[in-house]
């Protein structure tokens, strides 16, 4: 199973049915609710039973410590630990009707805020659609965002906003969110997204380097550690030895079907494939008409970036031994990240293909 960050937003919504919104919208259950299966042989009386008490990911470690009869550590390697917020789930194992212990939980991602308390959920209305990665930021998301209110005991999928009917309850929960946010160092809120994740704004081990050399056994270099070829002009030069009968396959690739590039020999012909996304109109290919003959050769791809911002297009030129063999346009490029899972590889492609013109390793 591949986890990719460039699939359609319509699928993101569909996969969260019947809940509202999706990933990045922590204010709504659709962005966070996930079922969990627990098994502890000899300690549960009704395997397969369902528990409805509220729980959160921060309950997992307290549950493991409780089950192991290990106290919560006060220090680790000499560092004083912040007390855990979660609650052990063991109390639910053999008592499906046990009173809920995890009664309050805040949520916040990219300025989208939510607070659960005793069966109620107050949350903000998203200012920016989740697939809109860039846009104007708000200096005060807590006060300037609209707030909604839901009674999850009667409306688990947050289908009816009852904020107008219970304004006092909404203000009560907003005050609880503020307390929890202060306690957990959530403030100040920042509702920027791509601007915060853009490699240009993050620590980058290779920043400032102009030249990289990769060899034929290079595989799965994480994107954050590999050469950054986004939003810039670049040149890739490959030293090839073509045997009698010709050669076929991947020379260098990064990313895959949902976003990435590959310098390939397809039917022996130099080819540069680029994927802006999984949509057909975002697939580009620049290919030579002739095969590379047997012998030693230098294959080069020069990409001249248009500039003027991120994700813009450019012109790709293929050269064999310094002679131009193909040239073409790539109208749009990936602005921020090729993939969450696929790295840079030389001499093979063990992940998803950039295009359907070739098959990857298995």
C-alpha positions in Angstrom: 0.0 0.0 0.0 1.4 3.4 -1.0 0.8 6.6 1.0 0.9 9.5 -1.5 0.4 13.2 -1.0 -0.9 14.1 -4.5 -4.1 12.2 -4.9 -7.4 13.8 -5.8 -9.2 15.9 -3.1 -12.5 14.3 -4.2 -11.1 10.9 -3.1 -9.9 12.4 0.2 -13.5 13.5 0.9 -15.1 10.3 -0.2 -12.8 8.2 1.9 -13.9 10.1 5.0 -17.6 9.5 4.5 -19.8 10.2 6.5 -17.6 12.7 8.3 -16.9 16.3 7.2 -13.6 17.4 5.8 -10.3 15.4 5.7 -6.7 15.5 6.5 -5.3 18.8 7.8 -8.7 19.9 9.0 -8.2 18.8 12.7 -11.2 20.8 13.7 -13.5 18.1 12.3 -13.6 14.4 13.1 -13.2 13.5 9.4 -9.6 14.7 9.6 -8.8 12.6 12.7 -11.2 9.8 13.4 -9.7 6.3 12.9 -10.8 3.0 14.3 -8.3 0.9 16.3 -8.2 -2.8 17.1 -6.7 -4.0 20.4 -6.0 -7.6 21.3 -4.6 -8.9 24.6 -5.1 -12.7 24.9 -6.4 -13.8 28.3 -7.2 -10.2 29.4 -10.4 -9.5 27.4 -13.7 -11.3 28.0 -15.4 -10.4 24.8 -13.0 -10.4 21.8 -14.5 -8.5 18.9 -16.5 -6.2 21.2 -16.8 -2.5 20.5 -16.0 0.4 22.8 -17.4 3.9 22.4 -15.5 5.8 25.1 -13.6 8.7 23.6 -10.0 8.0 23.1 -7.0 9.6 21.4 -3.6 8.7 20.1 -2.1 10.0 23.3 -3.8 7.2 25.2 -1.6 4.5 23.6 1.5 4.9 25.7 -0.4 5.2 29.0 -2.2 2.0 28.0 1.0 0.1 27.3 2.6 1.4 30.6 -0.6 0.4 32.5 -0.7 -3.1 30.9 3.0 -3.6 31.7 2.7 -2.2 35.2 5.4 0.3 34.5 5.0 3.8 36.0 5.1 6.9 33.8 8.8 8.0 33.7 9.6 11.3 35.4 12.9 11.6 33.6 14.5 10.0 30.6 18.3 10.3 30.1 18.4 13.0 32.7 15.7 15.1 31.0 12.5 15.9 33.0 9.4 14.7 31.2 6.2 16.6 30.5 3.3 14.7 32.1 1.4 12.6 29.6 -2.1 13.9 28.7 -3.6 10.6 27.8 -5.5 8.0 29.8 -5.0 4.2 29.9 -7.7 2.3 27.9 -7.6 -0.8 30.1 -10.6 0.4 32.0 -12.7 -0.2 28.9 -11.5 -3.8 28.1 -14.0 -5.7 30.3 -16.5 -2.9 30.9 -18.1 -1.5 27.8 -20.2 0.9 29.9 -17.4 2.3 32.0 -17.6 6.0 32.5 -15.3 7.9 30.1 -11.9 8.9 31.5 -10.5 10.9 28.6 -13.1 13.7 28.7 -11.2 16.6 27.2 -8.9 16.8 24.1 -7.8 19.8 22.0 -7.0 19.6 18.3 -5.1 22.0 16.1 -3.4 21.8 12.7 -2.6 24.8 10.5 -4.9 27.0 12.5 -7.9 24.6 12.3 -9.0 24.3 15.9 -11.2 21.9 17.8 -12.0 20.9 21.4 -13.7 17.8 22.7 -15.3 17.9 26.2 -17.8 15.5 27.7 -19.4 14.5 24.5 -19.5 18.0 22.9 -17.2 19.3 20.1 -16.5 22.9 19.3 -14.5 23.6 16.3 -13.6 26.3 13.7 -14.8 26.5 10.2 -11.9 26.1 7.8 -10.8 29.4 6.2 -8.9 27.6 3.4 -9.9 24.5 1.5 -7.5 21.6 2.4 -6.2 21.4 -1.2 -5.4 25.1 -1.3 -1.9 24.9 0.1 -1.0 28.6 -0.2 -3.0 31.8 0.5 -3.3 34.7 2.8 -2.6 34.0 6.5 -4.7 35.2 9.5 -2.9 36.8 12.4 -5.5 35.6 15.0 -7.2 32.3 14.0 -8.6 31.8 17.5 -10.8 34.9 17.4 -11.2 35.6 13.7 -12.3 32.1 12.6 -15.9 31.2 12.8 -16.7 28.5 15.4 -19.2 25.6 15.2 -20.7 23.4 17.9 -21.8 19.7 17.8 -23.2 17.3 20.3 -21.3 14.1 19.4 -23.5 11.9 21.6 -26.4 12.7 19.3 -24.5 13.7 16.1 -21.3 11.6 15.8 -20.6 12.8 12.2 -20.9 16.5 12.9 -23.8 17.0 10.5 -25.8 19.7 12.4 -24.1 22.8 13.7 -26.0 24.0 16.8 -23.8 26.9 17.8 -26.7 29.4 17.4 -28.8 27.3 19.7 -26.2 27.0 22.5 -24.0 30.0 22.5 -23.1 29.6 26.2 -21.9 26.1 25.6 -19.8 27.2 22.6 -18.1 29.9 24.7 -17.5 27.4 27.5 -15.8 25.1 25.1 -13.8 27.9 23.5 -12.5 28.8 27.0 -11.5 25.2 27.5 -9.6 25.1 24.2 -7.8 28.3 25.2 -6.8 26.7 28.5 -5.6 23.4 26.9 -3.8 25.3 24.1 -1.9 27.4 26.7 -1.1 24.3 28.7 0.3 22.4 25.7 2.1 25.4 24.1 -0.2 25.5 21.0 -0.1 29.3 20.8 0.7 31.3 18.8 -1.5 29.8 16.0 -0.2 29.8 12.5 -2.5 28.9 9.6 0.1 28.9 6.8 0.6 25.5 5.3 2.9 25.2 2.2 4.8 28.2 3.4 5.7 26.3 6.5 6.5 23.0 4.8 8.3 24.5 1.8 11.9 23.2 1.8 13.1 26.7 1.2 11.8 27.6 4.7 13.1 24.5 6.4 16.5 23.2 7.5 18.1 21.5 4.5 21.4 19.5 4.8 22.3 20.2 1.2 21.5 23.9 1.1 24.2 25.8 -0.9 25.6 22.7 -2.7 25.7 23.1 -6.5 26.9 19.7 -7.6 26.0 16.1 -6.6 27.5 12.9 -7.8 25.4 9.7 -7.6 26.5 6.2 -8.5 24.8 3.2 -10.0 24.0 1.5 -6.6 22.2 4.6 -5.2 18.6 3.8 -4.0 15.9 5.2 -1.9 17.6 8.5 -0.8 14.9 10.5 1.1 13.8 13.6 -0.6 15.0 15.8 2.2 18.5 14.5 1.8 18.6 14.4 -2.0 19.4 17.1 -4.5 16.5 19.6 -4.6 15.4 20.1 -8.3 12.2 22.0 -7.6 11.6 25.6 -8.6 15.0 25.9 -10.3 16.9 25.2 -13.4 19.1 22.1 -13.3 21.3 19.8 -15.3 21.8 16.1 -15.0 24.7 14.3 -16.7 24.9 10.6 -16.9 28.0 8.6 -18.0 26.7 5.5 -19.9 28.2 2.5 -21.4 25.8 1.0 -24.0 26.5 -2.7 -24.8 26.1 -4.3 -28.2 22.4 -4.8 -28.8 21.5 -1.6 -26.9 20.3 -0.7 -23.4 17.0 -0.2 -21.7 15.8 1.1 -18.3 15.9 3.8 -15.7 19.0 6.0 -15.3 17.8 8.3 -12.5 14.4 8.9 -10.9 12.9 10.7 -8.0 9.3 10.4 -6.9 6.8 8.6 -9.0 3.3 8.6 -10.6 1.8 11.3 -8.3 4.8 13.6 -8.7 8.4 13.0 -9.9 10.7 12.7 -12.9 12.8 10.0 -14.6 15.7 10.1 -17.1 15.2 6.8 -19.0 16.2 4.8 -22.0 12.9 3.7 -23.5 13.4 1.3 -26.4 17.0 2.5 -26.3 16.0 6.1 -26.8 16.8 8.9 -24.3 13.6 10.1 -22.6 12.9 12.5 -19.9 9.5 11.9 -18.2 8.0 14.4 -15.7 4.8 14.0 -13.6 3.2 17.1 -12.1 0.4 14.9 -10.6 -1.6 11.8 -11.5 -3.9 13.7 -13.9 -3.2 12.9 -17.6 -2.8 16.6 -18.5 0.1 16.8 -15.9 2.2 14.1 -17.6 5.1 15.3 -19.8 7.6 13.5 -21.9 10.6 14.7 -24.0 12.1 11.9 -26.1 14.8 11.4 -28.8 13.9 9.8 -32.0 17.0 7.6 -32.3 18.6 5.0 -30.0 22.0 5.6 -28.4 24.5 3.4 -30.2 26.9 1.0 -28.5 29.8 2.5 -26.7 30.6 5.1 -24.1 28.3 8.2 -24.1 27.4 11.2 -22.1 23.7 11.8 -21.7 22.5 15.2 -20.4 19.2 16.7 -19.5 19.1 20.5 -19.2 16.0 22.0 -17.6 15.6 25.8 -18.0 13.1 27.0 -15.4 10.7 29.8 -16.4 10.9 31.5 -12.9 8.4 33.9 -11.6 7.3 31.8 -8.6 6.9 28.2 -7.5 5.6 25.3 -9.6 6.2 27.1 -12.9 7.2 25.4 -16.2 10.3 25.2 -18.2 12.1 23.8 -21.2 13.8 20.4 -21.1 16.6 19.7 -23.6 18.2 16.3 -24.1 21.8 16.0 -25.4 23.9 13.0 -26.3 27.7 13.7 -26.3 26.8 17.4 -26.4 24.5 17.2 -29.4 20.9 18.1 -28.9 18.6 15.2 -29.6 15.2 16.4 -28.2 13.6 19.5 -26.7 10.2 20.1 -25.2 8.1 22.0 -22.8 7.0 21.0 -19.3 4.2 23.5 -18.5 4.0 22.9 -14.7 6.3 21.5 -12.1 6.0 20.1 -8.6 6.4 23.1 -6.3 7.0 21.6 -2.9 7.4 17.8 -2.6 7.5 14.9 -5.1 6.4 12.2 -2.6 6.1 11.3 1.0 7.4 7.8 0.4 9.7 7.6 -2.7 13.2 8.8 -2.8 15.9 9.2 -5.4 17.3 6.2 -7.2 19.9 5.5 -9.8 19.8 2.6 -12.2 16.4 1.4 -11.2 12.9 2.4 -10.0 11.6 0.3 -7.1 8.6 2.5 -6.5 5.7 3.7 -8.6 6.6 4.6 -12.2 6.7 8.2 -13.3 4.8 7.2 -16.5 3.1 4.0 -17.8 5.8 3.7 -20.6 7.9 1.4 -18.4 7.6 -1.1 -15.6 9.4 -0.7 -12.3 11.3 -3.3 -10.3 9.4 -5.6 -8.1 
